[in-house]
Amino acid sequence: MAVDPYVPTRPEDAPRRSVAVPPAAGWLADRPGDIDPDLGSGRKGVLFGSPGPDSGYALTLAKHFHDQITAVFPETVHDAESLAAHVAMRRGGVFGRAPVRADVELGLTLFGWLGDPPAELVEWRRKAVANVGHDYPRRVSLVEAIPEWVIRQRPDQIRDRLSDWKHLLGFKVAVPSSPFTGA
């Protein structure tokens, strides 16, 4: 709309040409924590983990199970909470969300700290998990060895299959040969 003829105008009130904004420069994922969108979230390697939002909340959730955990010396309740929280962080990252109580429960159930685990699992666990709460690389290797199909299960499904704990924890279990296959 034009200005009325009786309104005085000054030269500085006149419309000015806008400055052209140049196009954005390209971006590269060159910092250590950057995830390249071209590669997606499927980066694999040593200590990459499964990033997800608000992962540290799993440590708070793990503390709620403190009185329910049955640890056998030399492992401690702290080791159990740390490892279960790490499982919860991975599970939350796989589903693209923050960890929830069921994620921590899955970790505690999977390693036999809740319920009535097989004796072989307890014997293996007490040696393999001792001081894992203070050993990040070992904790990551234990959690990353768990197959993703196990991480996607519900805690009650894991509880029902805990007799097959070696398979659930990602151990390479030798399948007995059949006399009919010739192997």
MARBA-388797 format. One record per residue: residue in one letter; x, z, y of N, C-alpha, C, CB in turn. Coordinates in steps of 0.02 Angstrom, whole numbers, plus 50000, padded with zeros to 5 digits. Glycine has a CB too. Example, Ala and Ser with C-alpha at 12.3 -4.5 7.8 and 13.67 -1.06 7.14 Angstrom:
NODE   code     n.X     n.Z     n.Y    ca.X    ca.Z    ca.Y     c.X     c.Z     c.Y    cb.X    cb.Z    cb.Y
NODE      a   50660   50390   49716   50615   50390   49775   50660   50390   49835   50565   50452   49776
NODE      s   50642   50354   49888   50684   50357   49947   50645   50394   50002   50704   50286   49970
//
This chain:
NODE   code     n.X     n.Z     n.Y    ca.X    ca.Z    ca.Y     c.X     c.Z     c.Y    cb.X    cb.Z    cb.Y
NODE      m   50042   50000   49942   50000   50000   50000   50045   50000   50062   49952   50061   50000
NODE      a   50027   49960   50109   50067   49953   50171   50057   50014   50215   50048   49889   50209
NODE      v   50105   50024   50260   50102   50080   50307   50058   50058   50366   50173   50101   50330
NODE      d   50017   50104   50389   49975   50089   50447   50020   50072   50506   49929   50148   50464
NODE      p   49996   50027   50549   50038   50004   50604   50053   50059   50655   50005   49947   50639
NODE      y   50014   50111   50658   50027   50163   50708   50076   50216   50683   49961   50195   50728
NODE      v   50097   50214   50619   50145   50262   50592   50215   50236   50605   50133   50274   50515
NODE      p   50255   50277   50640   50323   50253   50654   50365   50252   50589   50358   50298   50707
NODE      t   50407   50203   50581   50451   50199   50522   50523   50200   50545   50436   50134   50480
NODE      r   50564   50230   50505   50635   50231   50519   50670   50186   50468   50663   50305   50516
NODE      p   50725   50161   50484   50761   50116   50436   50778   50152   50371   50825   50089   50468
NODE      e   50794   50217   50374   50812   50253   50312   50753   50266   50266   50846   50318   50329
NODE      d   50691   50257   50292   50632   50266   50250   50614   50202   50212   50573   50288   50292
NODE      a   50647   50149   50225   50633   50085   50192   50652   50090   50118   50670   50026   50227
NODE      p   50618   50054   50075   50636   50055   50004   50706   50028   49994   50585   50014   49962
NODE      r   50742   50059   49948   50810   50037   49934   50812   50005   49864   50860   50097   49938
NODE      r   50862   49965   49854   50872   49935   49788   50899   49989   49741   50921   49874   49791
NODE      s   50874   49990   49681   50899   50040   49634   50965   50017   49604   50847   50053   49578
NODE      v   51003   50065   49580   51067   50051   49549   51054   50032   49476   51116   50112   49555
NODE      a   51083   49978   49455   51075   49957   49386   51113   50004   49339   51099   49884   49376
NODE      v   51078   50030   49289   51109   50075   49240   51137   50032   49184   51058   50128   49214
NODE      p   51201   50040   49168   51229   49999   49115   51202   50020   49047   51306   50004   49115
NODE      p   51204   49976   48998   51180   49994   48931   51224   50049   48900   51178   49932   48884
NODE      a   51196   50086   48855   51233   50141   48824   51290   50114   48782   51186   50185   48781
NODE      a   51344   50150   48781   51401   50132   48740   51387   50150   48667   51466   50166   48765
NODE      g   51421   50118   48621   51412   50133   48550   51436   50203   48533   51450   50082   48508
NODE      w   51411   50229   48476   51428   50297   48455   51458   50294   48385   51367   50343   48457
NODE      l   51509   50333   48373   51539   50338   48308   51540   50410   48285   51610   50309   48308
NODE      a   51528   50421   48222   51532   50489   48194   51605   50504   48179   51487   50496   48130
NODE      d   51642   50527   48229   51713   50538   48219   51733   50612   48223   51751   50499   48270
NODE      r   51685   50655   48237   51700   50727   48237   51688   50755   48167   51656   50765   48290
NODE      p   51719   50810   48149   51713   50836   48080   51642   50851   48058   51754   50898   48074
NODE      g   51598   50874   48102   51531   50893   48081   51479   50838   48087   51509   50950   48121
NODE      d   51499   50779   48112   51451   50725   48121   51433   50692   48055   51479   50673   48170
NODE      i   51370   50675   48048   51347   50637   47990   51331   50567   48014   51284   50671   47956
NODE      d   51364   50519   47986   51355   50449   48006   51286   50425   47982   51411   50405   47977
NODE      p   51242   50402   48028   51176   50381   48007   51178   50321   47960   51134   50364   48067
NODE      d   51231   50280   47963   51235   50222   47919   51248   50244   47847   51290   50175   47942
NODE      l   51285   50299   47839   51299   50325   47772   51243   50368   47745   51364   50364   47772
NODE      g   51202   50395   47789   51147   50438   47768   51173   50508   47752   51111   50408   47708
NODE      s   51129   50548   47724   51147   50617   47709   51178   50623   47640   51087   50662   47714
NODE      g   51190   50569   47605   51215   50571   47537   51290   50574   47532   51190   50514   47500
NODE      r   51324   50599   47582   51397   50604   47578   51417   50654   47525   51428   50624   47647
NODE      k   51463   50635   47483   51486   50678   47429   51560   50690   47437   51470   50648   47359
NODE      g   51583   50745   47414   51653   50761   47417   51664   50836   47415   51684   50731   47481
NODE      v   51725   50856   47420   51742   50927   47416   51716   50964   47478   51818   50936   47409
NODE      l   51678   51016   47467   51653   51062   47518   51607   51030   47570   51711   51093   47554
NODE      f   51574   50974   47554   51525   50946   47600   51461   50987   47601   51509   50873   47581
NODE      g   51439   51010   47543   51379   51050   47539   51316   51009   47551   51382   51106   47589
NODE      s   51260   51044   47564   51196   51012   47578   51170   51040   47644   51145   51024   47520
NODE      p   51186   51008   47700   51166   51036   47764   51090   51036   47773   51198   50998   47820
NODE      g   51065   51088   47803   50994   51093   47818   50985   51138   47878   50955   51120   47757
NODE      p   50925   51140   47905   50913   51181   47964   50910   51255   47948   50848   51160   47998
NODE      d   50938   51296   47991   50935   51370   47987   50955   51397   47919   50865   51393   48004
NODE      s   51009   51370   47891   51030   51390   47824   51050   51464   47819   51088   51348   47802
NODE      g   51077   51491   47872   51099   51560   47871   51044   51611   47858   51132   51577   47935
NODE      y   50982   51590   47867   50925   51635   47854   50923   51656   47780   50860   51601   47874
NODE      a   50954   51616   47737   50955   51633   47665   50991   51699   47653   50989   51578   47626
NODE      l   51041   51715   47694   51076   51779   47686   51030   51838   47701   51137   51782   47732
NODE      t   50987   51830   47751   50938   51882   47767   50887   51889   47711   50902   51867   47834
NODE      l   50864   51832   47685   50816   51834   47629   50846   51867   47567   50792   51763   47613
NODE      a   50909   51855   47554   50942   51882   47494   50944   51959   47497   51013   51855   47487
NODE      k   50949   51987   47556   50951   52060   47563   50885   52092   47539   50964   52080   47636
NODE      h   50830   52055   47541   50765   52082   47519   50764   52094   47443   50709   52034   47538
NODE      f   50809   52063   47406   50812   52071   47333   50864   52123   47312   50829   52004   47301
NODE      h   50896   52157   47360   50952   52202   47347   50937   52252   47290   50969   52240   47410
NODE      d   50879   52283   47291   50862   52334   47241   50842   52306   47174   50807   52378   47267
NODE      q   50829   52241   47169   50806   52210   47107   50863   52178   47067   50754   52157   47122
NODE      i   50922   52172   47097   50978   52137   47066   51014   52184   47017   51028   52112   47120
NODE      t   51026   52158   46956   51063   52196   46906   51132   52164   46898   51025   52198   46838
NODE      a   51182   52193   46931   51250   52168   46929   51290   52208   46878   51284   52171   46999
NODE      v   51335   52174   46842   51376   52206   46791   51449   52202   46815   51367   52171   46721
NODE      f   51485   52258   46813   51554   52260   46836   51594   52206   46800   51585   52330   46824
NODE      p   51637   52169   46834   51665   52177   46901   51626   52141   46956   51735   52152   46900
NODE      e   51571   52107   46939   51532   52075   46993   51495   52129   47033   51481   52024   46964
NODE      t   51475   52112   47094   51440   52160   47137   51375   52130   47160   51484   52180   47197
NODE      v   51333   52172   47189   51270   52148   47217   51284   52100   47275   51226   52208   47241
NODE      h   51338   52113   47312   51358   52068   47366   51373   51998   47339   51419   52096   47404
NODE      d   51408   51994   47283   51422   51929   47252   51357   51893   47234   51467   51938   47189
NODE      a   51310   51930   47205   51246   51901   47185   51208   51876   47246   51204   51953   47147
NODE      e   51206   51916   47299   51169   51895   47359   51202   51834   47390   51167   51952   47411
NODE      s   51268   51832   47393   51303   51775   47423   51291   51711   47384   51378   51789   47427
NODE      l   51296   51715   47318   51287   51655   47277   51214   51631   47277   51310   51670   47205
NODE      a   51168   51678   47273   51097   51659   47276   51079   51629   47344   51052   51720   47261
NODE      a   51107   51657   47396   51094   51629   47463   51122   51558   47468   51125   51674   47518
NODE      h   51180   51547   47438   51209   51480   47440   51166   51430   47401   51281   51482   47412
NODE      v   51139   51452   47344   51092   51409   47307   51031   51395   47350   51070   51443   47240
NODE      a   51007   51445   47386   50949   51436   47430   50964   51388   47487   50926   51504   47458
NODE      m   51025   51392   47514   51044   51346   47567   51045   51274   47541   51114   51365   47595
NODE      r   51071   51265   47481   51072   51198   47452   51001   51173   47439   51114   51197   47387
NODE      r   50960   51216   47411   50891   51196   47395   50852   51179   47458   50855   51251   47356
NODE      g   50860   51219   47510   50827   51204   47573   50852   51138   47602   50840   51260   47624
NODE      g   50917   51125   47597   50946   51062   47621   50921   51003   47582   51020   51065   47618
NODE      v   50913   51010   47516   50887   50955   47475   50816   50937   47496   50888   50974   47400
NODE      f   50776   50988   47512   50707   50976   47534   50701   50963   47609   50664   51034   47515
NODE      g   50757   50967   47646   50756   50953   47718   50722   51006   47759   50723   50888   47730
NODE      r   50728   51068   47738   50696   51123   47774   50741   51185   47771   50626   51139   47745
NODE      a   50720   51237   47805   50757   51300   47803   50743   51335   47736   50737   51347   47862
NODE      p   50789   51379   47713   50777   51415   47651   50717   51462   47656   50840   51455   47632
NODE      v   50684   51471   47599   50627   51518   47594   50641   51566   47537   50560   51479   47584
NODE      r   50599   51615   47530   50608   51668   47479   50614   51639   47409   50551   51717   47482
NODE      a   50574   51589   47392   50576   51559   47325   50644   51528   47311   50521   51507   47318
NODE      d   50679   51503   47362   50745   51473   47352   50795   51526   47330   50769   51439   47417
NODE      v   50793   51585   47361   50838   51639   47343   50820   51665   47273   50834   51697   47395
NODE      e   50755   51670   47260   50733   51692   47194   50757   51644   47139   50656   51698   47192
NODE      l   50757   51580   47154   50782   51531   47105   50856   51543   47091   50771   51459   47131
NODE      g   50895   51555   47143   50967   51568   47133   50979   51631   47093   51001   51573   47200
NODE      l   50943   51684   47107   50952   51746   47070   50929   51739   46998   50914   51803   47104
NODE      t   50876   51702   46986   50850   51691   46919   50898   51647   46879   50781   51659   46921
NODE      l   50923   51595   46910   50967   51547   46877   51030   51580   46851   50985   51490   46925
NODE      f   51058   51626   46888   51118   51660   46866   51104   51725   46828   51162   51676   46925
NODE      g   51040   51740   46816   51021   51795   46773   51021   51864   46805   51065   51797   46716
NODE      w   51015   51868   46870   51014   51933   46902   50943   51963   46906   51042   51928   46972
NODE      l   50894   51922   46895   50825   51947   46893   50798   51936   46822   50780   51910   46946
NODE      g   50761   51983   46797   50731   51975   46731   50778   51995   46675   50710   51904   46721
NODE      d   50769   51964   46617   50806   51980   46556   50846   51919   46534   50758   52004   46500
NODE      p   50908   51912   46559   50947   51852   46543   50979   51856   46474   51001   51842   46595
NODE      p   50999   51799   46446   51036   51800   46383   51102   51836   46390   51048   51727   46357
NODE      a   51125   51869   46337   51187   51908   46339   51247   51863   46354   51198   51945   46273
NODE      e   51248   51802   46328   51303   51756   46341   51309   51740   46415   51295   51691   46300
NODE      l   51252   51731   46448   51252   51716   46520   51281   51775   46559   51180   51701   46544
NODE      v   51261   51835   46541   51286   51895   46576   51362   51901   46567   51251   51959   46551
NODE      e   51386   51889   46506   51458   51894   46493   51497   51841   46532   51472   51887   46418
NODE      w   51472   51779   46532   51505   51726   46571   51502   51742   46645   51471   51658   46557
NODE      r   51444   51762   46669   51433   51774   46740   51477   51830   46767   51360   51790   46753
NODE      r   51483   51885   46731   51521   51941   46758   51595   51924   46768   51515   52001   46711
NODE      k   51621   51876   46730   51690   51854   46739   51695   51798   46792   51720   51830   46673
NODE      a   51647   51751   46790   51650   51693   46834   51629   51707   46906   51607   51638   46806
NODE      v   51588   51758   46915   51559   51770   46981   51592   51828   47018   51485   51784   46973
NODE      a   51634   51866   46984   51666   51923   47017   51704   51901   47080   51715   51959   46968
NODE      n   51689   51933   47135   51720   51921   47201   51705   51853   47230   51795   51929   47195
NODE      v   51652   51819   47206   51634   51754   47233   51605   51759   47304   51585   51719   47187
NODE      g   51582   51818   47322   51556   51829   47389   51609   51821   47443   51525   51897   47394
NODE      h   51673   51825   47424   51728   51818   47471   51771   51757   47456   51771   51881   47471
NODE      d   51746   51712   47414   51784   51653   47395   51740   51591   47403   51810   51660   47321
NODE      y   51740   51564   47464   51695   51508   47480   51706   51447   47436   51705   51489   47552
NODE      p   51767   51423   47426   51774   51363   47383   51748   51373   47312   51847   51344   47380
NODE      r   51758   51432   47284   51733   51444   47216   51657   51448   47216   51763   51510   47187
NODE      r   51628   51478   47268   51556   51482   47274   51525   51413   47280   51536   51526   47334
NODE      v   51556   51370   47320   51531   51302   47328   51536   51264   47262   51570   51265   47383
NODE      s   51591   51272   47226   51598   51236   47163   51547   51258   47112   51669   51245   47135
NODE      l   51530   51323   47110   51478   51346   47065   51410   51317   47083   51475   51422   47065
NODE      v   51394   51316   47147   51328   51292   47169   51323   51216   47163   51315   51313   47242
NODE      e   51376   51180   47181   51373   51107   47177   51374   51081   47106   51431   51077   47216
NODE      a   51394   51122   47057   51393   51102   46987   51322   51101   46959   51436   51148   46945
NODE      i   51277   51136   46992   51207   51139   46968   51175   51071   46981   51167   51196   47004
NODE      p   51146   51040   46929   51114   50974   46940   51056   50978   46990   51089   50946   46873
NODE      e   51045   50924   47025   50992   50924   47076   50923   50934   47046   50994   50860   47117
NODE      w   50913   50909   46984   50846   50918   46954   50831   50992   46942   50842   50879   46887
NODE      v   50883   51033   46932   50874   51105   46924   50857   51136   46992   50938   51138   46894
NODE      i   50891   51114   47044   50879   51141   47111   50807   51127   47133   50929   51109   47162
NODE      r   50778   51073   47110   50710   51055   47129   50656   51092   47090   50701   50981   47120
NODE      q   50675   51131   47040   50626   51168   46999   50601   51230   47036   50657   51187   46931
NODE      r   50546   51258   47011   50520   51321   47037   50554   51378   46998   50443   51325   47030
NODE      p   50558   51438   47027   50590   51494   46992   50558   51510   46924   50586   51556   47035
NODE      d   50492   51504   46918   50460   51518   46853   50479   51466   46801   50383   51520   46861
NODE      q   50490   51404   46821   50512   51353   46773   50583   51368   46748   50510   51283   46805
NODE      i   50626   51392   46792   50694   51410   46773   50693   51471   46727   50738   51424   46835
NODE      r   50651   51519   46743   50644   51580   46702   50624   51562   46630   50593   51628   46732
NODE      d   50580   51513   46622   50557   51492   46556   50612   51456   46517   50496   51447   46562
NODE      r   50660   51425   46551   50712   51386   46517   50780   51420   46519   50717   51317   46550
NODE      l   50783   51484   46535   50847   51518   46545   50888   51523   46481   50836   51586   46573
NODE      s   50857   51515   46423   50896   51516   46361   50944   51456   46358   50849   51515   46299
NODE      d   50929   51403   46395   50971   51344   46400   51013   51347   46464   50929   51279   46398
NODE      w   51042   51406   46478   51076   51418   46542   51136   51374   46553   51098   51490   46545
NODE      k   51172   51354   46501   51231   51311   46511   51210   51244   46539   51269   51302   46445
NODE      h   51156   51217   46513   51131   51153   46538   51106   51160   46610   51074   51127   46493
NODE      l   51073   51216   46625   51046   51227   46692   51101   51235   46744   51002   51288   46692
NODE      l   51157   51266   46725   51212   51277   46772   51260   51217   46776   51251   51339   46752
NODE      g   51246   51164   46739   51285   51103   46744   51345   51099   46699   51307   51096   46813
NODE      f   51348   51142   46647   51403   51135   46599   51392   51074   46557   51408   51198   46555
NODE      k   51446   51041   46539   51441   50984   46494   51434   51011   46423   51505   50937   46500
NODE      v   51372   51009   46398   51358   51036   46332   51363   50979   46282   51287   51069   46330
NODE      a   51403   50988   46230   51410   50936   46179   51347   50932   46138   51471   50950   46134
NODE      v   51322   50872   46130   51263   50860   46089   51286   50851   46018   51221   50798   46115
NODE      p   51257   50890   45970   51278   50882   45901   51265   50811   45876   51243   50933   45856
NODE      s   51313   50784   45839   51304   50716   45814   51254   50716   45756   51371   50686   45792
NODE      s   51220   50661   45750   51170   50653   45698   51201   50614   45640   51106   50618   45726
NODE      p   51184   50632   45578   51212   50594   45523   51184   50523   45521   51198   50629   45457
NODE      f   51130   50511   45557   51099   50445   45557   51128   50397   45608   51025   50451   45569
NODE      t   51167   50422   45656   51195   50379   45708   51264   50353   45690   51197   50416   45774
NODE      g   51295   50382   45640   51361   50361   45620   51416   50389   45664   51365   50288   45621
NODE      a   51399   50434   45708   51449   50462   45754   51481   50523   45724   51419   50480   45820
//
